[in-house]
Amino acid sequence: MCPRRTGFTLIEVMVASTIGAFIMLVAVGSLRAITASTERVDRSISTAAEVRFASNMLTRDLINFYRDENIENTKLIGTFTELGEGSTSYLVFYTVGRAKARIDQPEGDIYEVEYYLTMDEDKSLLMRRLWPNPDKETEPGGILTVIAEDIEVFQIRYYDGEEWSTEWPEEMEVLPQLIEVSIVTKPPVIGMPVMESFIVNFTRSAVSAVSTSESDEQEEGGQITGQQTGQGSDQGTGQGVGQGSNTGAGPGTTR
């Protein structure tokens, strides 16, 4: 009687090793695909958040556009410039802001902001320049910030009531009725580019600004009346004149 053999033959070991290696390759490939997909999703979410952040910031600045009875005290310049193989928009204007750009330094509430697209090596960057206390007699300065990266299109159009144009020169003595802004990212390897487009109604913004100004004046008037009653007419009159002079301050004036 032949002795009984235990264990695996060489062929069985080779077959088992091949199947195990195949399963491992499939598992590693699936893990890499999942990781790459997760990275693409995260990158897409981050890019969309950047574009949305830039759009919200530009919208807020345009809505708070600084208006003055004298058009020479306002500023809105929009041009279309060459960048690389294409063209891009450039926008600079005065806006009113409550948050200070610099800590522990004197600033008013009127700022000059500038938006433009620039190239840094292989990256296209959407920039924002914020200049406290702007002065037409000095060179523009301020704080420069990158608000979005890998932007393919930054286009601004202006509507004068009859037609759209890509430029609003400094010589214009009126403000546009509508401003349309489009921000588009570079196409990713897989998927569609992120795009944000919005329109700011300057006519409606002007009405809102006037209503806010009137409500502020009514509140200030109520405070002045109370001071006059409690402290006397001379003190109340002096305080009323002081507040009136601050209201008329224009760009470049530190308050």
C-alpha positions as CSV (number, residue, x, y, z in Angstrom):
1,M,0.0,0.0,0.0
2,C,1.4,3.4,-1.1
3,P,1.9,6.0,1.6
4,R,-0.6,8.9,1.4
5,R,0.9,12.3,0.3
6,T,-0.2,15.7,1.9
7,G,0.4,19.3,0.8
8,F,0.1,21.1,-2.6
9,T,1.8,20.4,-5.8
10,L,3.9,22.9,-7.6
11,I,1.2,23.6,-10.2
12,E,-1.4,24.3,-7.5
13,V,1.0,26.7,-5.7
14,M,1.6,28.6,-9.0
15,V,-2.1,28.8,-9.8
16,A,-2.8,30.1,-6.3
17,S,0.0,32.7,-6.5
18,T,-1.2,33.9,-9.9
19,I,-4.8,34.3,-8.7
20,G,-3.5,36.2,-5.5
21,A,-1.4,38.5,-7.6
22,F,-4.3,39.2,-9.9
23,I,-6.6,40.1,-7.0
24,M,-3.9,42.3,-5.5
25,L,-3.4,44.2,-8.8
26,V,-7.2,44.7,-9.1
27,A,-7.4,46.0,-5.5
28,V,-4.4,48.4,-6.0
29,G,-5.9,49.7,-9.2
30,S,-9.3,50.2,-7.6
31,L,-7.7,52.0,-4.7
32,R,-5.7,54.3,-7.0
33,A,-8.8,55.1,-9.0
34,I,-10.8,55.9,-5.9
35,T,-7.9,58.1,-4.6
36,A,-7.6,59.9,-7.9
37,S,-11.4,60.4,-8.1
38,T,-11.4,61.8,-4.5
39,E,-8.6,64.2,-5.3
40,R,-10.4,65.5,-8.4
41,V,-13.6,66.0,-6.5
42,D,-11.7,67.8,-3.7
43,R,-9.9,70.0,-6.3
44,S,-13.2,70.8,-8.0
45,I,-14.9,71.7,-4.8
46,S,-11.9,73.9,-3.8
47,T,-11.9,75.6,-7.2
48,A,-15.6,76.2,-7.1
49,A,-15.3,77.7,-3.6
50,E,-12.5,80.1,-4.8
51,V,-14.6,81.3,-7.8
52,R,-17.6,81.8,-5.6
53,F,-15.5,83.7,-3.0
54,A,-14.1,85.9,-5.7
55,S,-17.6,86.5,-7.2
56,N,-19.1,87.4,-3.8
57,M,-16.3,89.8,-3.0
58,L,-16.5,91.6,-6.4
59,T,-20.3,91.8,-6.1
60,R,-20.1,93.3,-2.6
61,D,-17.6,95.9,-3.7
62,L,-19.7,96.9,-6.7
63,I,-22.9,97.1,-4.6
64,N,-21.1,99.4,-2.2
65,F,-19.8,101.6,-5.0
66,Y,-18.9,105.1,-3.8
67,R,-21.2,107.7,-5.3
68,D,-20.9,111.5,-5.1
69,E,-22.9,114.3,-6.5
70,N,-19.7,115.5,-8.2
71,I,-18.8,112.8,-10.8
72,E,-15.2,113.8,-10.5
73,N,-15.1,112.4,-7.0
74,T,-16.2,109.0,-8.1
75,K,-14.1,106.5,-10.0
76,L,-15.0,103.6,-12.3
77,I,-12.5,102.5,-15.0
78,G,-13.0,99.4,-17.0
79,T,-10.6,98.3,-19.8
80,F,-9.9,95.2,-21.9
81,T,-6.1,94.3,-22.0
82,E,-4.0,91.7,-23.6
83,L,-2.8,88.7,-21.5
84,G,-0.8,86.0,-23.0
85,E,-2.6,84.7,-26.1
86,G,-5.9,86.2,-25.2
87,S,-7.5,89.2,-23.5
88,T,-8.9,89.9,-20.1
89,S,-10.7,92.7,-18.2
90,Y,-9.3,95.2,-15.8
91,L,-11.5,97.1,-13.3
92,V,-10.7,99.8,-10.8
93,F,-13.2,101.8,-8.8
94,Y,-14.0,103.5,-5.4
95,T,-16.1,101.5,-2.9
96,V,-17.3,102.0,0.7
97,G,-16.2,99.5,3.3
98,R,-16.6,99.0,7.0
99,A,-13.8,96.5,7.7
100,K,-10.4,98.0,8.0
101,A,-7.7,96.8,5.7
102,R,-4.9,97.6,8.2
103,I,-4.9,97.2,11.9
104,D,-4.1,100.2,14.1
105,Q,-3.7,102.6,11.2
106,P,-5.9,105.6,10.3
107,E,-8.4,104.8,7.5
108,G,-11.5,106.3,6.2
109,D,-14.4,104.3,4.8
110,I,-13.6,104.9,1.1
111,Y,-11.3,102.5,-0.6
112,E,-9.9,102.0,-4.1
113,V,-10.2,98.4,-5.3
114,E,-8.7,96.9,-8.4
115,Y,-9.4,93.6,-10.0
116,Y,-7.3,92.0,-12.8
117,L,-5.9,88.8,-14.1
118,T,-2.2,88.1,-14.1
119,M,0.2,85.3,-15.0
120,D,2.6,83.7,-12.5
121,E,4.7,81.1,-14.2
122,D,2.1,78.6,-15.4
123,K,-0.7,79.8,-13.2
124,S,-3.2,82.5,-13.9
125,L,-4.2,84.5,-10.8
126,L,-7.2,86.7,-10.2
127,M,-5.9,89.6,-8.1
128,R,-7.6,92.2,-5.8
129,R,-5.8,95.4,-4.7
130,L,-7.3,97.3,-1.8
131,W,-6.0,100.8,-1.2
132,P,-7.1,102.7,1.9
133,N,-7.4,106.5,1.8
134,P,-7.0,106.8,-2.0
135,D,-5.5,110.0,-3.4
136,K,-5.4,111.0,-7.0
137,E,-2.2,113.0,-6.5
138,T,-0.1,109.9,-5.4
139,E,0.8,106.6,-7.0
140,P,-1.7,103.8,-6.4
141,G,-0.8,101.4,-3.6
142,G,-2.5,99.2,-1.1
143,I,-2.8,95.5,-0.2
144,L,-2.6,92.9,-3.0
145,T,-4.3,89.6,-2.5
146,V,-4.8,86.5,-4.7
147,I,-8.5,85.6,-4.6
148,A,-8.6,82.8,-7.2
149,E,-6.2,80.6,-9.1
150,D,-6.2,78.9,-12.5
151,I,-8.7,81.4,-14.0
152,E,-9.1,81.1,-17.8
153,V,-11.7,83.9,-18.4
154,F,-12.2,87.1,-16.5
155,Q,-14.6,89.3,-18.5
156,I,-16.6,92.3,-17.6
157,R,-19.2,94.0,-19.7
158,Y,-21.0,97.3,-19.2
159,Y,-24.5,98.3,-20.3
160,D,-25.2,102.0,-20.9
161,G,-29.0,101.6,-21.6
162,E,-28.7,100.8,-25.3
163,E,-25.8,98.4,-25.8
164,W,-23.1,96.3,-24.1
165,S,-19.4,97.1,-24.3
166,T,-16.2,95.6,-22.8
167,E,-14.8,99.0,-21.7
168,W,-15.8,101.9,-19.6
169,P,-13.2,104.6,-20.0
170,E,-12.4,107.3,-17.4
171,E,-13.8,110.0,-19.7
172,M,-17.4,108.8,-19.2
173,E,-19.4,111.3,-17.2
174,V,-22.1,108.8,-16.3
175,L,-22.2,105.3,-14.6
176,P,-23.4,102.2,-16.4
177,Q,-26.8,100.8,-15.7
178,L,-25.7,97.2,-15.5
179,I,-22.3,95.5,-15.0
180,E,-21.9,91.8,-16.0
181,V,-19.0,89.8,-14.7
182,S,-18.0,86.3,-15.9
183,I,-15.3,84.2,-14.2
184,V,-14.3,80.8,-15.7
185,T,-11.6,78.4,-14.6
186,K,-9.3,76.4,-16.8
187,P,-10.7,73.1,-18.0
188,P,-9.7,70.2,-15.7
189,V,-8.4,66.9,-16.9
190,I,-11.8,65.3,-16.5
191,G,-15.0,67.2,-16.2
192,M,-16.2,70.7,-17.0
193,P,-14.7,74.1,-15.9
194,V,-16.3,76.0,-13.1
195,M,-18.1,79.2,-14.2
196,E,-19.7,82.1,-12.2
197,S,-21.6,84.8,-13.9
198,F,-23.6,87.6,-12.3
199,I,-25.0,91.1,-13.1
200,V,-25.0,94.1,-10.8
201,N,-27.8,96.6,-11.3
202,F,-26.3,100.0,-10.7
203,T,-29.6,101.8,-10.9
204,R,-31.1,99.6,-8.1
205,S,-27.9,99.9,-6.1
206,A,-28.1,103.7,-6.3
207,V,-31.7,103.6,-4.9
208,S,-30.6,101.3,-2.1
209,A,-27.7,103.6,-1.3
210,V,-29.9,106.7,-1.2
211,S,-32.4,104.9,1.1
212,T,-29.6,103.8,3.5
213,S,-28.2,107.3,3.5
214,E,-31.6,108.9,4.3
215,S,-32.2,106.4,7.2
216,D,-28.7,107.1,8.6
217,E,-29.4,110.9,8.4
218,Q,-32.7,110.4,10.2
219,E,-31.0,108.5,13.0
220,E,-28.2,111.1,13.3
221,G,-30.9,113.8,13.3
222,G,-32.7,112.1,16.2
223,Q,-29.5,111.9,18.2
224,I,-28.6,115.6,17.6
225,T,-32.1,116.7,18.7
226,G,-31.8,114.8,22.0
227,Q,-28.4,116.4,22.7
228,Q,-29.8,119.8,22.0
229,T,-32.6,119.3,24.5
230,G,-30.4,118.0,27.2
231,Q,-27.3,120.2,26.8
232,G,-28.4,123.4,25.2
233,S,-28.8,124.9,21.8
234,D,-25.1,126.0,21.4
235,Q,-23.6,122.6,21.9
236,G,-26.2,120.9,19.7
237,T,-25.6,123.3,16.9
238,G,-21.9,122.8,17.0
239,Q,-22.2,119.0,16.9
240,G,-24.7,119.2,13.9
241,V,-22.2,121.2,11.8
242,G,-19.4,118.8,12.6
243,Q,-21.3,115.8,11.4
244,G,-22.4,117.6,8.3
245,S,-18.7,118.3,7.3
246,N,-17.8,114.6,7.7
247,T,-20.6,113.6,5.4
248,G,-19.1,115.6,2.6
249,A,-15.6,114.1,2.8
250,G,-14.4,112.7,-0.5
251,P,-11.7,110.1,-1.5
252,G,-8.3,110.7,0.0
253,T,-9.7,112.2,3.2
254,T,-8.8,110.5,6.4
255,R,-11.7,110.2,8.8
